[in-house]
Amino acid sequence: MFHANEAYDGKGTLTVQNGKMTFHVSLAGKKIVNLYCGTAEQAKADEQGWLHPTTDIVTYEDGTTEKVFGYDIPVKKIGKEFDLALIGKKGIWYDHKVQVLDAVKKN
C-alpha cells in the first residue's frame, strides 16, 4: 500500500518548473523500492521508466528521525486520477490509482 509519511501529515510537495509538475512524497518506510507511472503490466516491460527512490530524512513530532524512501512523481493534472504501479521488496508489481488534490501555493 502506498502511504505518505505521517511526519508531513500525509502530504507531499508539488513543484512546477518549466511548465511541468512533479510531486515529491516521502513514504512511511523503505518497503516500496520502485514506482512506475502506468500499470503494473506496463512497468514489467519498461524498466527504463521506473522511478527510483530518494533517501529522505523525516522528523516526527517527538523529535525522532528516520530515513525513508521518497519519490518524485510526474503529475499531468491536479485532481485527475492516474495509474501508479509500485514494486516492493517481494518483487511483485501492484496497480494503484492516485491523484494530487488540494494543492496550496507556498510563498
All heavy atoms as an XYZ file, in Angstrom:
840
protein
N       0.843     -1.177      0.000
C       0.000      0.000      0.000
C       0.886      1.236      0.000
O       1.918      1.272      0.637
C      -0.917     -0.019      1.216
C      -1.869      1.143      1.299
S      -3.025      1.304     -0.035
C      -4.268      0.155      0.450
N       0.467      2.228     -0.680
C       1.185      3.476     -0.862
C       0.715      4.477      0.196
O      -0.433      4.907      0.182
C       0.854      3.984     -2.274
C       1.541      5.244     -2.668
C       2.780      5.202     -3.275
C       0.938      6.465     -2.473
C       3.411      6.362     -3.681
C       1.553      7.628     -2.869
C       2.799      7.574     -3.476
N       1.586      4.815      1.172
C       1.218      5.753      2.234
C       2.257      6.862      2.343
O       3.437      6.584      2.497
C       1.135      5.053      3.596
C      -0.014      4.123      3.725
N      -1.313      4.553      3.855
C      -0.062      2.781      3.732
C      -2.111      3.508      3.946
N      -1.379      2.418      3.871
N       1.780      8.102      2.293
C       2.670      9.237      2.529
C       3.015      9.281      4.012
O       2.223      8.880      4.859
C       1.999     10.532      2.091
N       4.192      9.763      4.339
C       4.677      9.753      5.709
C       3.858     10.654      6.628
O       3.529     11.783      6.286
C       6.140     10.176      5.736
C       6.818      9.760      7.004
O       6.547     10.296      8.064
N       7.688      8.769      6.911
N       3.559     10.157      7.809
C       2.775     10.905      8.799
C       3.518     12.137      9.312
O       2.902     13.077      9.801
C       2.397     10.009      9.970
C       3.596      9.584     10.808
C       3.249      8.615     11.927
O       2.600      7.595     11.648
O       3.639      8.903     13.060
N       4.841     12.164      9.183
C       5.611     13.322      9.643
C       5.227     14.573      8.861
O       5.399     15.688      9.336
C       7.110     13.063      9.510
N       4.703     14.393      7.665
C       4.265     15.510      6.832
C       2.746     15.517      6.684
O       2.225     15.980      5.675
C       4.931     15.445      5.460
C       6.440     15.491      5.554
C       7.223     14.484      5.005
C       7.097     16.538      6.204
C       8.609     14.526      5.094
C       8.477     16.577      6.298
C       9.227     15.566      5.739
O      10.592     15.608      5.836
N       2.054     14.999      7.672
C       0.592     14.935      7.671
C       0.050     14.232      6.433
O      -1.015     14.579      5.923
C      -0.032     16.333      7.775
C       0.295     17.013      9.084
O       0.337     16.314     10.121
O       0.519     18.234      9.090
N       0.786     13.274      5.922
C       0.350     12.525      4.750
C       0.360     13.342      3.473
O      -0.308     13.000      2.507
N       1.142     14.423      3.456
C       1.187     15.312      2.296
C       2.562     15.275      1.652
O       3.532     14.837      2.247
C       0.863     16.739      2.728
C      -0.528     16.882      3.295
C      -0.785     18.274      3.784
C      -2.176     18.339      4.419
N      -2.426     19.652      5.010
N       2.608     15.780      0.436
C       3.864     15.881     -0.293
C       4.051     17.307     -0.783
O       3.301     18.210     -0.410
N       5.030     17.498     -1.648
C       5.341     18.812     -2.184
C       5.197     18.788     -3.698
O       5.827     17.963     -4.367
C       6.782     19.227     -1.818
O       6.917     19.202     -0.394
C       7.117     20.608     -2.338
N       4.390     19.680     -4.215
C       4.194     19.803     -5.651
C       5.067     20.951     -6.150
O       5.001     22.064     -5.639
C       2.727     20.081     -5.971
C       2.365     20.166     -7.447
C       2.506     18.798     -8.114
C       0.951     20.688     -7.609
N       5.882     20.668     -7.153
C       6.755     21.673     -7.741
C       6.381     21.842     -9.204
O       6.175     20.857     -9.909
C       8.236     21.239     -7.640
O       8.556     21.008     -6.266
C       9.162     22.298     -8.203
N       6.294     23.095     -9.639
C       6.040     23.390    -11.042
C       7.259     24.121    -11.576
O       7.656     25.158    -11.043
C       4.772     24.246    -11.229
C       4.537     24.524    -12.711
C       3.558     23.575    -10.597
N       7.865     23.532    -12.613
C       9.061     24.123    -13.188
C       9.041     23.901    -14.694
O       8.839     22.768    -15.153
C      10.302     23.492    -12.568
C      11.578     24.241    -12.811
C      12.701     23.696    -11.954
O      12.816     22.500    -11.735
N      13.543     24.592    -11.478
N       9.224     24.961    -15.442
C       9.191     24.893    -16.910
C       7.912     24.245    -17.424
O       7.928     23.463    -18.376
C      10.419     24.154    -17.454
C      11.715     24.846    -17.085
O      11.781     26.068    -17.060
N      12.733     24.077    -16.783
N       6.792     24.541    -16.755
C       5.501     24.030    -17.186
C       5.227     22.574    -16.838
O       4.209     22.025    -17.233
N       6.125     21.931    -16.089
C       5.937     20.526    -15.699
C       5.787     20.428    -14.191
O       6.499     21.093    -13.445
C       7.107     19.667    -16.171
C       7.196     19.586    -17.676
C       8.260     18.620    -18.116
C       8.282     18.568    -19.644
N       9.173     17.549    -20.128
N       4.845     19.567    -13.757
C       4.598     19.373    -12.328
C       5.232     18.068    -11.848
O       5.151     17.043    -12.532
C       3.091     19.319    -12.050
C       2.389     20.630    -12.270
S       0.651     20.588    -11.762
C      -0.055     19.597    -13.066
N       5.822     18.146    -10.680
C       6.396     16.970    -10.023
C       5.940     16.976     -8.577
O       6.016     18.002     -7.891
C       7.938     17.001    -10.074
O       8.357     17.087    -11.426
C       8.527     15.750     -9.446
N       5.474     15.830     -8.132
C       5.013     15.666     -6.757
C       6.052     14.833     -6.010
O       6.334     13.698     -6.382
C       3.661     14.946     -6.769
C       3.085     14.710     -5.408
C       2.645     15.753     -4.626
C       2.961     13.418     -4.914
C       2.109     15.524     -3.368
C       2.426     13.180     -3.664
C       1.997     14.236     -2.892
N       6.659     15.424     -4.972
C       7.610     14.662     -4.151
C       6.887     14.192     -2.901
O       6.278     14.989     -2.176
C       8.830     15.474     -3.742
C       9.805     14.647     -2.969
N      10.731     13.830     -3.586
C       9.950     14.453     -1.643
C      11.411     13.181     -2.660
N      10.964     13.548     -1.463
N       6.961     12.905     -2.662
C       6.323     12.330     -1.483
C       7.329     11.461     -0.740
O       8.056     10.675     -1.338
C       5.051     11.525     -1.863
C       5.370     10.364     -2.782
C       4.304     11.048     -0.631
N       7.391     11.653      0.572
C       8.184     10.791      1.452
C       7.247      9.703      1.956
O       6.153     10.001      2.449
C       8.731     11.583      2.639
O       9.600     12.594      2.201
N       7.661      8.469      1.828
C       6.810      7.353      2.223
C       7.014      6.988      3.687
O       7.807      7.594      4.397
C       7.063      6.158      1.313
C       6.786      6.412     -0.173
C       7.001      5.138     -0.974
C       5.390      6.936     -0.399
N       6.300      5.971      4.114
C       6.320      5.562      5.522
C       7.486      4.636      5.859
O       7.603      4.191      6.989
C       4.991      4.890      5.876
N       8.337      4.338      4.909
C       9.470      3.453      5.173
C      10.257      3.208      3.902
O      10.300      4.055      3.007
N      10.850      2.016      3.819
C      11.676      1.661      2.659
C      11.209      0.371      1.996
O      11.981     -0.311      1.336
C      13.130      1.512      3.088
C      13.793      2.809      3.480
C      15.260      2.581      3.776
C      15.985      3.877      4.004
N      17.415      3.651      4.253
N       9.940      0.024      2.160
C       9.441     -1.235      1.596
C       9.091     -1.139      0.122
O       9.098     -2.131     -0.582
C       8.244     -1.725      2.400
C       8.621     -2.143      3.801
C       7.445     -2.684      4.557
C       7.892     -3.089      5.967
N       6.784     -3.602      6.759
N       8.758      0.054     -0.371
C       8.465      0.239     -1.794
C       9.771      0.642     -2.465
O      10.342      1.689     -2.154
C       7.376      1.305     -1.995
C       6.068      0.811     -1.378
C       7.209      1.617     -3.483
C       4.959      1.833     -1.377
N      10.253     -0.187     -3.394
C      11.578      0.041     -3.951
C      11.569      0.759     -5.298
O      12.584      1.324     -5.691
C      12.387     -1.274     -4.035
C      12.652     -1.820     -2.645
C      11.689     -2.317     -4.878
N      10.458      0.746     -6.022
C      10.324      1.498     -7.269
C       8.859      1.824     -7.510
O       7.976      1.094     -7.061
C      10.844      0.717     -8.483
C      12.328      0.520     -8.475
O      12.792     -0.580     -8.219
N      13.087      1.564     -8.734
N       8.638      2.905     -8.238
C       7.307      3.269     -8.707
C       7.359      3.352    -10.225
O       8.431      3.461    -10.824
C       6.872      4.627     -8.155
C       6.695      4.769     -6.655
C       6.308      6.199     -6.305
C       5.647      3.803     -6.139
N       6.166      3.332    -10.843
C       6.078      3.459    -12.290
C       4.795      4.196    -12.638
O       3.719      3.832    -12.145
C       6.084      2.075    -12.954
C       6.019      2.136    -14.448
C       7.160      2.377    -15.200
C       4.813      1.973    -15.116
C       7.110      2.442    -16.576
C       4.747      2.035    -16.493
C       5.901      2.278    -17.220
O       5.841      2.342    -18.593
N       4.896      5.227    -13.464
C       3.711      5.955    -13.918
C       3.056      5.148    -15.035
O       3.465      5.218    -16.193
C       4.087      7.352    -14.397
S       4.637      8.423    -13.072
N       2.089      4.359    -14.651
C       1.407      3.452    -15.560
C       0.955      2.239    -14.782
O       0.921      2.251    -13.547
N       0.634      1.180    -15.478
C       0.149     -0.038    -14.832
C       1.299     -0.984    -14.501
O       2.405     -0.854    -15.033
C      -0.846     -0.774    -15.739
O      -0.146     -1.229    -16.907
C      -2.021      0.112    -16.131
N       1.004     -1.948    -13.655
C       1.989     -2.965    -13.282
C       2.467     -3.733    -14.510
O       3.651     -4.023    -14.652
C       1.391     -3.912    -12.245
N       1.540     -4.036    -15.403
C       1.893     -4.774    -16.621
C       2.853     -3.961    -17.487
O       3.838     -4.492    -18.009
C       0.624     -5.120    -17.409
C       0.818     -6.214    -18.420
C       1.269     -7.541    -17.826
O       0.807     -7.916    -16.730
O       2.098     -8.224    -18.469
N       2.601     -2.671    -17.604
C       3.493     -1.800    -18.378
C       4.864     -1.698    -17.713
O       5.895     -1.680    -18.395
C       2.883     -0.406    -18.519
C       1.642     -0.367    -19.370
C       0.889      0.949    -19.239
O       0.898      1.590    -18.179
N       0.227      1.362    -20.315
N       4.884     -1.625    -16.387
C       6.140     -1.485    -15.648
C       7.074     -2.666    -15.879
O       8.285     -2.493    -16.007
C       5.853     -1.334    -14.161
N       6.501     -3.840    -15.948
C       7.319     -5.050    -16.153
C       8.111     -4.977    -17.453
O       9.211     -5.511    -17.550
C       6.424     -6.290    -16.163
C       5.786     -6.587    -14.834
C       4.805     -7.745    -14.969
C       3.980     -7.927    -13.717
N       2.970     -8.980    -13.865
N       7.551     -4.307    -18.463
C       8.169     -4.244    -19.782
C       8.984     -2.969    -20.011
O       9.573     -2.797    -21.071
C       7.082     -4.350    -20.855
N       9.033     -2.067    -19.035
C       9.667     -0.765    -19.232
C      10.530     -0.377    -18.036
O      10.266      0.617    -17.367
C       8.585      0.305    -19.483
C       9.178      1.674    -19.784
O      10.368      1.763    -20.171
O       8.445      2.672    -19.618
N      11.568     -1.115    -17.793
C      12.430     -0.843    -16.639
C      13.060      0.547    -16.716
O      13.317      1.175    -15.697
C      13.518     -1.909    -16.522
C      14.305     -1.809    -15.244
C      15.251     -2.967    -15.007
O      15.086     -4.030    -15.647
O      16.159     -2.810    -14.175
N      13.277      1.069    -17.917
C      13.847      2.415    -18.072
C      12.926      3.487    -17.486
O      13.386      4.548    -17.091
C      14.107      2.718    -19.556
C      15.177      1.856    -20.169
C      16.577      2.216    -19.672
O      16.761      3.028    -18.770
N      17.576      1.597    -20.258
N      11.615      3.214    -17.438
C      10.659      4.183    -16.939
C      10.414      4.124    -15.435
O       9.620      4.914    -14.911
N      11.083      3.203    -14.753
C      10.875      3.075    -13.312
C      11.363      4.332    -12.595
O      12.402      4.903    -12.920
C      11.631      1.876    -12.761
C      11.143      0.545    -13.232
C      10.166      0.285    -14.152
C      11.647     -0.727    -12.828
N      10.025     -1.069    -14.337
C      10.919     -1.709    -13.532
C      12.626     -1.122    -11.950
C      11.148     -3.073    -13.379
C      12.868     -2.479    -11.791
C      12.126     -3.443    -12.492
N      10.601      4.754    -11.585
C      11.016      5.865    -10.735
C      11.822      5.288     -9.568
O      11.367      4.368     -8.888
C       9.796      6.612    -10.196
C       8.857      7.204    -11.249
C       7.654      7.857    -10.566
C       9.582      8.192    -12.132
N      13.001      5.826     -9.368
C      13.884      5.335     -8.304
C      13.776      6.235     -7.077
O      13.559      7.445     -7.195
C      15.322      5.254     -8.816
C      15.461      4.299     -9.962
N      15.517      2.938     -9.790
C      15.497      4.509    -11.299
C      15.610      2.348    -10.964
N      15.590      3.280    -11.902
N      13.968      5.658     -5.894
C      13.766      6.435     -4.666
C      14.898      7.397     -4.347
O      16.038      7.192     -4.757
C      13.667      5.358     -3.586
C      14.504      4.239     -4.112
C      14.305      4.261     -5.605
N      14.526      8.423     -3.610
C      15.498      9.265     -2.934
C      15.505      8.779     -1.484
O      14.589      8.076     -1.059
C      15.087     10.751     -2.970
O      13.820     10.892     -2.318
C      14.995     11.259     -4.389
N      16.509      9.133     -0.731
C      16.502      8.843      0.700
C      16.172     10.143      1.416
O      16.916     11.114      1.319
C      17.856      8.283      1.178
O      18.122      7.067      0.479
C      17.828      7.999      2.672
N      15.025     10.162      2.071
C      14.560     11.345      2.791
C      14.717     11.118      4.288
O      14.507     10.003      4.774
C      13.081     11.609      2.502
C      12.800     11.918      1.037
O      13.763     12.057      0.248
O      11.614     12.018      0.690
N      15.081     12.141      5.005
C      15.132     12.079      6.471
C      13.936     12.858      6.995
O      13.805     14.054      6.727
C      16.446     12.646      7.020
C      17.626     11.832      6.484
C      16.430     12.655      8.545
C      18.985     12.406      6.814
N      13.059     12.161      7.686
C      11.869     12.804      8.253
C      12.035     12.940      9.762
O      12.683     12.115     10.398
C      10.573     12.028      7.920
C      10.317     12.012      6.418
C      10.611     10.616      8.457
N      11.456     14.003     10.306
C      11.489     14.248     11.743
C      10.062     14.221     12.264
O       9.205     14.952     11.777
C      12.132     15.609     12.064
O      13.447     15.634     11.489
C      12.231     15.830     13.568
N       9.823     13.369     13.245
C       8.494     13.211     13.824
C       8.281     14.204     14.967
O       9.231     14.832     15.438
C       8.299     11.769     14.307
C       8.383     10.785     13.166
C       9.550     10.062     12.929
C       7.310     10.583     12.313
C       9.634      9.164     11.864
C       7.383      9.691     11.255
C       8.550      8.986     11.039
O       8.627      8.112      9.983
N       7.034     14.324     15.412
C       6.680     15.275     16.476
C       7.491     15.072     17.750
O       7.776     16.021     18.469
C       5.185     15.177     16.799
C       4.310     15.826     15.768
C       2.847     15.838     16.183
O       2.531     15.646     17.375
O       2.006     16.048     15.303
N       7.858     13.820     18.035
C       8.614     13.554     19.264
C      10.108     13.831     19.113
O      10.890     13.604     20.029
C       8.376     12.120     19.739
C       8.929     11.067     18.783
O       9.507     11.431     17.733
O       8.776      9.866     19.095
N      10.511     14.329     17.917
C      11.906     14.676     17.690
C      12.751     13.573     17.082
O      13.899     13.815     16.698
N      12.219     12.363     17.010
C      12.984     11.267     16.403
C      13.021     11.448     14.892
O      12.140     12.059     14.292
C      12.384      9.888     16.742
O      11.047      9.821     16.243
C      12.398      9.624     18.232
N      14.076     10.915     14.286
C      14.216     10.986     12.834
C      14.294      9.577     12.260
O      14.615      8.619     12.967
C      15.481     11.774     12.422
O      16.625     11.116     12.952
C      15.430     13.206     12.923
N      14.007      9.499     10.971
C      14.041      8.208     10.290
C      14.379      8.450      8.822
O      13.932      9.419      8.222
C      12.677      7.524     10.406
C      12.592      6.193      9.711
C      11.207      5.552      9.810
O      10.213      6.279     10.024
O      11.132      4.334      9.658
N      15.174      7.540      8.257
C      15.436      7.564      6.821
C      14.362      6.736      6.130
O      14.140      5.576      6.489
C      16.814      6.985      6.503
C      17.955      7.881      6.919
C      19.284      7.283      6.523
C      20.430      8.170      6.968
N      21.739      7.602      6.606
N      13.712      7.349      5.150
C      12.648      6.690      4.395
C      12.883      6.944      2.914
O      13.690      7.795      2.538
C      11.249      7.203      4.801
C      10.966      6.928      6.277
C      11.084      8.680      4.490
N      12.172      6.205      2.080
C      12.246      6.452      0.645
C      11.262      7.544      0.257
O      10.158      7.627      0.799
C      11.938      5.191     -0.154
C      13.069      4.195     -0.205
C      12.809      2.880     -0.507
C      14.384      4.560      0.025
C      13.830      1.950     -0.579
C      15.415      3.640     -0.032
C      15.137      2.326     -0.344
N      11.674      8.366     -0.679
C      10.819      9.379     -1.267
C      10.843      9.212     -2.774
O      11.748      8.581     -3.328
N       9.857      9.776     -3.442
C       9.773      9.670     -4.898
C       9.341     10.981     -5.503
O       8.514     11.704     -4.935
C       8.766      8.579     -5.307
C       9.279      7.200     -5.035
C       9.039      6.581     -3.822
C      10.036      6.525     -5.987
C       9.529      5.315     -3.558
C      10.539      5.259     -5.723
C      10.279      4.664     -4.514
O      10.776      3.420     -4.249
N       9.873     11.282     -6.675
C       9.462     12.414     -7.483
C       8.575     11.865     -8.595
O       9.053     11.176     -9.498
C      10.669     13.143     -8.068
C      11.500     13.816     -6.992
O      10.898     14.440     -6.101
O      12.735     13.712     -7.041
N       7.291     12.168     -8.508
C       6.298     11.596     -9.405
C       5.788     12.679    -10.358
O       5.261     13.698     -9.904
C       5.121     11.014     -8.599
C       5.637      9.990     -7.587
C       4.073     10.417     -9.527
C       4.615      9.596     -6.529
N       5.932     12.475    -11.669
C       5.377     13.443    -12.618
C       3.853     13.473    -12.522
O       3.209     12.429    -12.400
C       5.805     12.917    -13.985
C       6.814     11.854    -13.729
C       6.615     11.375    -12.330
N       3.279     14.674    -12.558
C       1.825     14.855    -12.480
C       1.393     15.689    -13.677
O       1.961     16.757    -13.921
C       1.427     15.562    -11.167
C      -0.062     15.834    -11.124
C       1.859     14.749     -9.964
N       0.400     15.194    -14.410
C      -0.081     15.934    -15.584
C      -1.169     16.943    -15.236
O      -1.240     18.010    -15.823
C      -0.584     14.966    -16.640
C       0.536     14.150    -17.244
C       0.066     13.253    -18.341
C       1.257     12.465    -18.860
N       0.926     11.518    -19.870
N      -2.040     16.584    -14.260
C      -3.147     17.471    -13.935
C      -3.579     17.270    -12.477
O      -3.736     16.140    -12.028
C      -4.332     17.195    -14.865
C      -5.456     18.184    -14.710
C      -6.495     17.998    -15.789
C      -7.576     19.036    -15.602
N      -8.591     18.949    -16.625
N      -3.772     18.363    -11.760
C      -4.251     18.307    -10.375
C      -5.682     17.775    -10.377
O      -6.516     18.187    -11.182
C      -4.236     19.715     -9.733
C      -2.838     20.310     -9.751
C      -4.802     19.686     -8.315
C      -1.838     19.596     -8.902
N      -5.965     16.851     -9.458
C      -7.312     16.319     -9.300
C      -7.691     15.237    -10.290
O      -8.797     14.711    -10.236
N      -6.799     14.880    -11.193
C      -7.085     13.823    -12.161
C      -6.378     12.542    -11.738
O      -5.161     12.513    -11.553
C      -6.644     14.224    -13.556
C      -6.957     13.173    -14.592
C      -6.626     13.658    -15.982
C      -6.663     12.509    -16.929
N      -7.712     12.398    -17.809
N      -7.146     11.496    -11.587
C      -6.608     10.202    -11.169
C      -5.710      9.631    -12.271
O      -6.003      9.772    -13.461
C      -7.788      9.267    -10.893
C      -7.405      7.981    -10.221
C      -8.630      7.176     -9.848
O      -9.214      6.539    -10.752
O      -9.006      7.211     -8.677
N      -4.597      8.986    -11.845
C      -3.712      8.335    -12.812
C      -3.184      7.028    -12.232
O      -3.232      6.798    -11.022
C      -2.573      9.272    -13.253
C      -1.652      9.741    -12.152
C      -0.465      9.074    -11.874
C      -1.965     10.866    -11.403
C       0.393      9.524    -10.881
C      -1.111     11.334    -10.412
C       0.063     10.663    -10.146
N      -2.700      6.180    -13.135
C      -2.140      4.884    -12.729
C      -0.736      5.076    -12.188
O       0.081      5.790    -12.781
C      -2.069      3.928    -13.929
C      -3.427      3.493    -14.417
O      -4.252      3.102    -13.581
O      -3.659      3.538    -15.641
N      -0.461      4.430    -11.063
C       0.872      4.429    -10.471
C       1.116      3.037     -9.911
O       0.474      2.632     -8.942
C       0.991      5.483     -9.361
C       2.391      5.663     -8.785
C       3.317      6.307     -9.822
C       2.355      6.519     -7.542
N       2.009      2.312    -10.557
C       2.335      0.960    -10.104
C       3.498      1.030     -9.119
O       4.327      1.935     -9.177
C       2.704      0.086    -11.298
N       3.527      0.069     -8.201
C       4.639      0.011     -7.254
C       5.120     -1.423     -7.107
O       4.376     -2.375     -7.299
C       4.235      0.590     -5.897
C       3.143     -0.100     -5.087
C       3.704     -1.224     -4.239
C       2.486      0.923     -4.191
N       6.403     -1.513     -6.811
C       7.006     -2.816     -6.551
C       7.711     -2.730     -5.202
O       8.405     -1.761     -4.907
C       7.986     -3.252     -7.674
C       8.444     -4.699     -7.473
C       9.139     -2.294     -7.799
C       9.204     -5.279     -8.650
N       7.478     -3.747     -4.380
C       8.095     -3.798     -3.068
C       9.245     -4.774     -3.024
O       9.683     -5.299     -4.053
N       9.721     -5.024     -1.838
C      10.867     -5.914     -1.640
C      10.590     -7.352     -2.073
O      11.511     -8.107     -2.338
C      11.302     -5.881     -0.175
C      11.945     -4.570      0.206
C      12.461     -4.599      1.623
C      13.202     -3.320      1.925
N      13.851     -3.329      3.228
N       9.308     -7.729     -2.154
C       8.961     -9.089     -2.579
C       9.028     -9.259     -4.096
O       8.885    -10.360     -4.600
C       7.570     -9.465     -2.072
C       7.499     -9.568     -0.568
C       6.116     -9.973     -0.113
C       6.060    -10.047      1.412
N       4.713    -10.417      1.879
N       9.224     -8.154     -4.829
C       9.378     -8.232     -6.277
C       8.080     -8.359     -7.060
O       8.098     -8.786     -8.205
N       6.964     -7.963     -6.479
C       5.668     -8.056     -7.153
C       5.163     -6.646     -7.424
O       5.140     -5.800     -6.531
C       4.641     -8.817     -6.281
C       5.139    -10.233     -6.008
C       3.279     -8.843     -6.952
C       4.334    -10.984     -4.971
N       4.740     -6.389     -8.673
C       4.164     -5.101     -9.045
C       2.694     -5.062     -8.670
O       1.973     -6.039     -8.867
C       4.306     -4.857    -10.544
C       5.684     -4.435    -10.941
C       6.657     -5.217    -11.476
C       6.233     -3.119    -10.844
N       7.785     -4.488    -11.706
C       7.555     -3.189    -11.331
C       5.746     -1.902    -10.391
C       8.386     -2.072    -11.385
C       6.578     -0.791    -10.444
C       7.878     -0.884    -10.934
N       2.253     -3.927     -8.162
C       0.851     -3.724     -7.784
C       0.331     -2.452     -8.454
O       1.039     -1.443     -8.514
C       0.706     -3.563     -6.261
C       1.089     -4.793     -5.494
C       2.372     -4.943     -4.990
C       0.169     -5.812     -5.273
C       2.731     -6.073     -4.274
C       0.522     -6.956     -4.559
C       1.801     -7.075     -4.070
O       2.160     -8.200     -3.363
N      -0.909     -2.503     -8.924
C      -1.560     -1.341     -9.523
C      -2.212     -0.470     -8.461
O      -2.814     -0.984     -7.516
C      -2.652     -1.792    -10.503
C      -2.088     -2.335    -11.795
O      -1.124     -1.743    -12.318
O      -2.607     -3.350    -12.295
N      -2.089      0.839     -8.641
C      -2.757      1.806     -7.777
C      -3.286      2.938     -8.642
O      -2.743      3.225     -9.712
C      -1.798      2.399     -6.737
C      -1.452      1.450     -5.657
N      -2.265      1.219     -4.581
C      -0.377      0.661     -5.484
C      -1.694      0.318     -3.788
N      -0.555     -0.036     -4.325
N      -4.318      3.572     -8.157
C      -4.834      4.806     -8.750
C      -4.560      5.900     -7.733
O      -4.900      5.759     -6.556
C      -6.343      4.712     -8.999
C      -6.750      3.639     -9.974
C      -6.602      4.121    -11.376
C      -7.222      3.090    -12.321
N      -6.985      3.443    -13.704
N      -3.917      6.967     -8.155
C      -3.607      8.071     -7.251
C      -3.993      9.392     -7.909
O      -4.186      9.461     -9.125
C      -2.111      8.103     -6.853
C      -1.698      6.857     -6.114
C      -1.232      8.294     -8.064
N      -4.097     10.424     -7.092
C      -4.313     11.766     -7.597
C      -3.769     12.774     -6.604
O      -3.659     12.486     -5.405
C      -5.778     12.025     -7.905
C      -6.715     11.895     -6.736
C      -8.157     12.094     -7.163
O      -8.445     12.994     -7.940
N      -9.056     11.280     -6.654
N      -3.399     13.912     -7.110
C      -2.911     15.002     -6.269
C      -4.078     15.962     -6.092
O      -4.677     16.422     -7.071
C      -1.700     15.711     -6.918
C      -1.293     16.917     -6.093
C      -0.550     14.741     -7.077
N      -4.417     16.228     -4.842
C      -5.558     17.087     -4.503
C      -5.130     18.219     -3.589
O      -4.095     18.142     -2.912
C      -6.644     16.273     -3.783
C      -7.275     15.135     -4.556
C      -8.158     14.310     -3.641
C      -8.073     15.679     -5.730
N      -5.940     19.239     -3.532
C      -5.788     20.326     -2.564
C      -4.407     20.982     -2.584
O      -3.807     21.222     -1.530
C      -6.105     19.833     -1.138
C      -7.504     19.283     -1.024
O      -8.414     19.816     -1.700
O      -7.708     18.319     -0.276
N      -3.908     21.274     -3.773
C      -2.607     21.948     -3.873
C      -2.743     23.362     -3.313
O      -3.682     24.087     -3.613
C      -2.161     21.994     -5.322
N      -1.793     23.734     -2.455
C      -1.783     25.052     -1.830
C      -0.462     25.724     -2.156
O       0.609     25.159     -1.916
C      -1.934     24.930     -0.289
C      -1.832     26.292      0.374
C      -3.240     24.244      0.065
N      -0.530     26.917     -2.697
C       0.683     27.648     -3.063
C       1.385     28.164     -1.815
O       0.772     28.735     -0.934
C       0.346     28.819     -3.973
C       1.568     29.543     -4.482
C       1.182     30.635     -5.455
C       2.422     31.340     -5.960
N       2.085     32.371     -6.939
N       2.704     27.918     -1.747
C       3.520     28.440     -0.656
C       4.408     29.535     -1.211
O       4.911     29.449     -2.314
C       4.404     27.333     -0.053
C       3.624     26.360      0.775
C       4.576     25.472      1.518
C       3.809     24.567      2.450
N       4.695     23.730      3.244
N       4.602     30.551     -0.419
C       5.452     31.670     -0.856
C       6.882     31.447     -0.476
O       7.256     30.862      0.424
C       4.955     32.979     -0.256
C       3.578     33.309     -0.802
O       3.287     32.998     -1.954
N       2.745     33.911      0.012
